[in-house]
Amino acid sequence: MKMAEHKVGPYKIIRPIGKGGMGRVYLALDEEKDRYIAIKVLPEHFLEDKKKSEYLRRELQIASELDHPNVVDIFEILEMRRKTDGKLQGFMLMEFIDGENLRTHITAQDLGISRGIALCEQICEGLNYIHRHRLSDGRYHSIVHRDIKPENILIKKDGRVKIVDFGLSTEEKGFRFLRSKSRAGTPQYMSPEQIRGKGVDVRSDIYSLGVCMYELFTGKLPYEGKDKKSTMKMHISSKVKPEPPSSINPKIPPVLSRIIMMALEKDPDKRFQSVAELQLALKHITVSRI
């Protein structure tokens, strides 16, 4: 979409605000409801391929049904033909989050332990919801995010966390572990199994969240090679382990350090087996009033 095209249907485009895993994002004004929204322009190749297009529509419809305080709201999926060439163009209309992403606080190192834990609990709330999403007929249709990183964790001005830009989902008849073969993600935050191109499940998101937590409380990544390839090798190597967070930042309680290290276990079976388990562990720290 060119900026010269000032409208998407009834929505007035204001300015670009970012680029997500599936396309560019623009701030727009919903003049009818007098509110700001975010519009993501969907990749053309998805709509040009019939099989991909049907899959995308089905998954986006499920995503639009998600309703949780810590997950960004998706209002509508629009499909329009461009006047210039007649090609089909897809748009995702979403809640506009007026705030900052987690990267801002990692860079500033301004949260402190207690507030950092509280934010991580909110992230767990949102992730647990999408991991255990139930359809209207009672079946689970879980979503593995696949790209948990600071840029995809937004914090509103009132302190509420919103998870954005989650990946396409894969359905299971009953919930145990969601498995989907996808290597999409950001190298510094990808789990070992995701890097290897193996099937991923909810525990892959737990690993990625562990990387975010490590970085949030220490200001450093657990693995940082000279380039993306060397970083990925560090994530999958059984011979390379990160320095415990508490040895980098003495203010980190040993119990929190152990929680982060458990989330970062390279063997998925040794990690927390659900985000709910991780959240419960964090709640016990909160009770101690750090």
C-alpha positions as CSV (number, residue, x, y, z in Angstrom):
1,M,0.0,0.0,0.0
2,K,1.3,3.4,-1.0
3,M,1.0,6.3,1.4
4,A,-0.7,8.2,-1.5
5,E,-3.7,5.9,-0.8
6,H,-5.0,7.8,2.1
7,K,-7.9,5.4,2.9
8,V,-8.6,1.8,3.4
9,G,-12.3,1.6,3.0
10,P,-13.8,4.0,5.6
11,Y,-10.5,4.2,7.5
12,K,-8.2,7.2,7.1
13,I,-4.5,6.4,7.1
14,I,-2.5,8.7,9.4
15,R,1.1,7.4,9.3
16,P,3.2,4.2,9.3
17,I,3.9,2.9,12.8
18,G,5.9,-0.3,12.3
19,K,6.5,-3.5,10.5
20,G,5.5,-6.9,11.9
21,G,6.1,-10.4,10.9
22,M,3.3,-10.4,8.4
23,G,3.4,-6.9,6.9
24,R,3.6,-3.2,7.5
25,V,1.4,-1.5,10.1
26,Y,-0.3,1.9,9.9
27,L,-2.1,4.1,12.3
28,A,-5.5,4.9,11.0
29,L,-8.6,6.8,12.1
30,D,-12.0,5.1,12.3
31,E,-14.0,8.2,11.6
32,E,-17.3,6.4,12.2
33,K,-16.5,5.4,15.7
34,D,-14.0,8.2,16.3
35,R,-11.2,6.0,17.4
36,Y,-7.6,5.2,16.3
37,I,-6.9,1.7,15.1
38,A,-3.8,-0.1,13.7
39,I,-4.0,-1.6,10.2
40,K,-1.7,-4.3,9.1
41,V,-1.2,-4.8,5.3
42,L,-1.2,-8.6,4.7
43,P,1.3,-10.2,2.3
44,E,0.0,-10.4,-1.3
45,H,1.4,-13.9,-1.9
46,F,-0.9,-15.3,0.7
47,L,-4.0,-14.0,-1.1
48,E,-2.7,-14.9,-4.6
49,D,-2.3,-18.6,-3.6
50,K,-5.8,-20.2,-3.1
51,K,-4.6,-22.7,-0.5
52,K,-2.6,-20.2,1.4
53,S,-5.5,-17.7,1.2
54,E,-8.1,-20.1,2.6
55,Y,-5.7,-21.0,5.4
56,L,-4.9,-17.4,6.2
57,R,-8.6,-16.5,6.3
58,R,-9.4,-19.3,8.6
59,E,-6.6,-18.6,11.0
60,L,-7.2,-14.8,11.0
61,Q,-10.8,-15.5,11.8
62,I,-9.8,-17.5,14.8
63,A,-7.3,-14.8,15.9
64,S,-10.1,-12.2,15.6
65,E,-12.1,-14.3,18.2
66,L,-9.4,-14.0,20.8
67,D,-10.6,-11.8,23.7
68,H,-8.1,-11.3,26.6
69,P,-6.9,-8.1,28.3
70,N,-3.2,-9.1,27.6
71,V,-3.7,-9.9,23.9
72,V,-4.2,-7.3,21.2
73,D,-7.8,-7.1,19.8
74,I,-8.3,-7.9,16.2
75,F,-11.4,-6.2,14.9
76,E,-11.9,-7.2,11.3
77,I,-10.2,-8.7,8.2
78,L,-10.8,-6.6,5.1
79,E,-10.2,-7.7,1.5
80,M,-10.3,-5.1,-1.3
81,R,-9.2,-4.9,-4.9
82,R,-6.8,-2.2,-5.8
83,K,-8.0,0.3,-8.3
84,T,-4.6,0.4,-10.0
85,D,-4.2,-3.2,-11.0
86,G,-7.2,-5.1,-9.6
87,K,-5.1,-7.3,-7.3
88,L,-6.7,-8.5,-4.1
89,Q,-5.3,-6.7,-1.0
90,G,-5.8,-7.9,2.6
91,F,-5.9,-5.8,5.7
92,M,-6.0,-6.7,9.4
93,L,-7.7,-4.1,11.6
94,M,-6.4,-4.1,15.1
95,E,-6.5,-2.3,18.4
96,F,-4.0,0.6,18.5
97,I,-1.7,0.4,21.5
98,D,-0.6,3.8,22.7
99,G,2.5,3.0,24.7
100,E,6.0,1.4,24.4
101,N,7.4,-2.0,23.8
102,L,9.5,-4.0,26.3
103,R,12.6,-3.1,24.4
104,T,12.4,0.5,25.7
105,H,12.6,-0.7,29.3
106,I,15.3,-3.2,28.6
107,T,17.5,-0.5,27.1
108,A,16.7,1.9,30.0
109,Q,16.9,-0.8,32.7
110,D,14.4,1.3,34.6
111,L,11.8,-1.2,35.8
112,G,13.3,-2.8,39.0
113,I,12.7,-6.4,40.0
114,S,9.1,-6.2,41.4
115,R,7.7,-4.3,38.4
116,G,9.6,-6.6,36.0
117,I,8.1,-9.7,37.6
118,A,4.6,-8.1,37.5
119,L,5.0,-7.5,33.7
120,C,6.2,-11.0,33.2
121,E,3.1,-12.3,35.0
122,Q,0.9,-10.3,32.6
123,I,2.8,-11.8,29.6
124,C,2.2,-15.3,31.0
125,E,-1.5,-14.5,31.3
126,G,-1.8,-13.6,27.7
127,L,0.3,-16.4,26.4
128,N,-1.5,-19.0,28.5
129,Y,-4.8,-17.8,27.0
130,I,-3.7,-18.1,23.4
131,H,-2.0,-21.5,24.2
132,R,-5.3,-22.8,25.6
133,H,-7.8,-21.0,23.3
134,R,-11.1,-22.9,23.1
135,L,-13.4,-22.7,20.1
136,S,-17.2,-22.2,20.5
137,D,-17.7,-26.0,19.9
138,G,-15.5,-26.7,22.9
139,R,-12.4,-27.9,21.0
140,Y,-9.0,-26.4,21.7
141,H,-7.4,-24.3,18.9
142,S,-4.1,-23.4,20.4
143,I,-1.7,-20.8,19.1
144,V,2.0,-20.9,19.4
145,H,3.3,-17.4,19.0
146,R,6.7,-18.4,17.5
147,D,8.1,-14.9,17.7
148,I,8.1,-13.8,21.4
149,K,10.5,-10.9,21.7
150,P,10.6,-7.5,23.4
151,E,9.3,-5.7,20.2
152,N,6.1,-7.9,20.3
153,I,5.3,-7.1,23.9
154,L,3.7,-3.7,24.2
155,I,3.0,-1.8,27.4
156,K,0.2,0.7,27.5
157,K,0.5,3.9,29.4
158,D,-1.7,2.4,32.2
159,G,0.8,-0.5,32.6
160,R,-1.2,-3.2,30.9
161,V,0.8,-5.6,28.7
162,K,-0.5,-6.5,25.2
163,I,1.0,-9.3,23.2
164,V,1.0,-8.6,19.4
165,D,2.1,-10.2,16.1
166,F,1.5,-13.9,17.1
167,G,1.9,-16.5,14.4
168,L,-0.6,-18.6,12.6
169,S,-2.0,-21.5,14.7
170,T,-2.4,-25.2,14.3
171,E,-5.3,-27.1,15.6
172,E,-5.3,-30.1,17.9
173,K,-8.3,-32.3,18.7
174,G,-7.4,-32.0,22.4
175,F,-4.9,-29.9,24.2
176,R,-1.5,-31.3,25.2
177,F,1.2,-29.6,23.2
178,L,0.6,-27.6,20.1
179,R,3.0,-28.8,17.4
180,S,3.7,-26.9,14.2
181,K,6.7,-27.0,11.9
182,S,7.9,-23.5,11.4
183,R,11.3,-21.8,11.6
184,A,9.9,-18.3,11.5
185,G,11.2,-16.2,14.3
186,T,14.0,-13.9,15.5
187,P,17.4,-15.8,16.0
188,Q,18.3,-14.2,19.4
189,Y,14.9,-15.4,20.8
190,M,14.3,-18.8,19.0
191,S,14.2,-22.0,20.9
192,P,16.7,-24.8,19.9
193,E,13.9,-26.9,18.4
194,Q,12.7,-24.0,16.4
195,I,16.2,-23.3,15.1
196,R,16.5,-27.0,14.1
197,G,13.3,-26.7,12.2
198,K,11.6,-29.4,14.3
199,G,8.0,-29.3,15.5
200,V,7.4,-26.6,18.1
201,D,4.9,-26.4,20.9
202,V,4.0,-24.1,23.8
203,R,7.4,-24.8,25.4
204,S,9.1,-23.0,22.5
205,D,7.3,-19.8,23.5
206,I,8.4,-20.4,27.1
207,Y,12.0,-20.6,26.0
208,S,11.6,-17.3,24.0
209,L,10.0,-15.7,27.0
210,G,12.9,-16.9,29.1
211,V,15.3,-15.0,26.8
212,C,13.2,-11.9,27.2
213,M,13.2,-12.3,31.0
214,Y,17.0,-12.8,31.0
215,E,17.4,-9.6,29.0
216,L,14.9,-7.7,31.0
217,F,16.6,-8.3,34.3
218,T,20.2,-8.3,33.2
219,G,20.3,-6.0,30.2
220,K,22.0,-8.7,28.2
221,L,21.1,-11.6,26.0
222,P,21.9,-15.1,27.2
223,Y,23.5,-15.9,23.9
224,E,25.1,-13.3,21.6
225,G,27.4,-14.4,18.8
226,K,29.2,-12.3,16.3
227,D,26.4,-12.9,13.8
228,K,22.9,-14.6,13.6
229,K,24.4,-17.9,12.6
230,S,26.8,-18.1,15.5
231,T,24.1,-17.0,17.9
232,M,21.8,-19.8,16.7
233,K,24.6,-22.3,17.2
234,M,25.0,-21.1,20.8
235,H,21.3,-21.7,21.4
236,I,21.4,-25.3,20.2
237,S,24.9,-26.3,21.6
238,S,24.7,-28.5,24.7
239,K,28.2,-27.3,25.6
240,V,27.3,-23.6,25.8
241,K,25.2,-22.3,28.8
242,P,24.3,-18.8,29.8
243,E,25.7,-17.1,32.9
244,P,23.1,-17.2,35.7
245,P,21.2,-13.9,35.7
246,S,21.9,-13.3,39.4
247,S,25.7,-13.4,38.7
248,I,25.2,-10.5,36.3
249,N,22.7,-8.5,38.4
250,P,23.2,-9.1,42.1
251,K,19.7,-7.6,42.8
252,I,18.1,-10.6,41.1
253,P,16.9,-13.1,43.8
254,P,18.3,-16.6,43.4
255,V,14.8,-18.0,43.0
256,L,14.1,-15.7,40.0
257,S,17.5,-16.6,38.5
258,R,16.6,-20.3,38.7
259,I,13.2,-19.7,37.1
260,I,14.8,-17.9,34.2
261,M,17.4,-20.6,33.8
262,M,14.7,-23.3,33.8
263,A,12.7,-21.5,31.1
264,L,16.0,-21.5,29.1
265,E,16.6,-25.2,29.3
266,K,17.6,-26.5,25.8
267,D,15.7,-29.7,26.3
268,P,12.0,-28.8,26.2
269,D,11.2,-31.6,28.7
270,K,13.3,-29.8,31.3
271,R,11.5,-26.5,30.9
272,F,8.3,-25.4,32.5
273,Q,5.7,-27.5,30.6
274,S,3.1,-24.7,30.5
275,V,3.1,-21.0,30.9
276,A,0.7,-21.5,33.8
277,E,3.6,-23.3,35.6
278,L,5.9,-20.4,34.9
279,Q,3.4,-17.9,36.1
280,L,2.8,-19.8,39.3
281,A,6.5,-19.8,40.0
282,L,6.6,-16.0,39.5
283,K,3.7,-15.4,41.8
284,H,5.5,-17.1,44.6
285,I,8.3,-14.5,44.2
286,T,5.8,-11.7,44.2
287,V,4.3,-12.9,47.5
288,S,7.7,-12.4,49.2
289,R,7.5,-8.7,48.4
290,I,10.8,-8.0,46.9
